[in-house]
Amino acid sequence: MADMVGPRLYSCCNCRNQIALHDDVISKSFQERNGRAFLFSDAMNIMVGPKEDRQLMTGLHTVADVYCCDCRE
């Protein structure tokens, strides 16, 4: 029965475009000023912003914002 449901996915909260598989999550333990930050091993249907060093609650990290390819949110 579980095979019929399909893989668990992360999707854009605005347009529901598929972004990543649940199995691609490496860590959810990062914390930014505006909320949680996730580390994925792979993602799809996204545009990647410029990399920059940011002081997160969990320390200094090199990060990039990502945007949905469909709705650009």
N, C-alpha and C positions, 0 to 999 in steps of 0.2 A: 504494500500500500504506500509506503514512503517513497518509492521510486516514481510513483505517479504524480507526486506533488512537485518535484523538480528541485533544483538547487535554491538555497536561500540567497537572495540578492540585495545589494544596496542600490538604491535608485535616487534620482534627482527628486528633491522634495517638491519642486515646482511642476515638472512635466512628466515625472515618473520614468524618464529615460534610464535604462540600465547602466550602472556605473561600475560595479565590482561584485565579485562573488564573495560570500561570507568566508569562504576558505582562504581568500586573499588577504584577510586582516592579519597583520603581524602584531599590532598593539593598539589598544584603546586607552592607554594609560597616560597620554599626554594631555596637558591642560593649558589652554590659552586664555587670554583675558576675556574673550567672548564665548568661551565654552570649550568643549572637548575637541581634541585634534586626533585624527586617526592616522596610523601608518599602514599602508597597503603594499603588498608585493607587486600588485598589478592592478590596473584600472583601465576602463575603456570608455569611449564616447565622451572624453573630456578634453579641455584645453588647459595647459599648464601655464600658470603665470611665472614671473621671474623668481628665481631662487634668491632667498635673503636670509640672513641670520636674524633670529628673533629670540628674545628672552621669554621663554614660556615659564609657567609655574614650575615645570619639571627641569628647568635649566636652559642653557643656550643651545638652540638647534637651528640647522639650516632647513628651511621649509619653503614650500611653494603653494600658493592658493590654486585651487582647481575650479574650473567652470564647466558646466554642462555644454556640450556641443550643440544641442538643440535650442535651448532657451537662454543660454549664456548666464544663468544664475549661478 
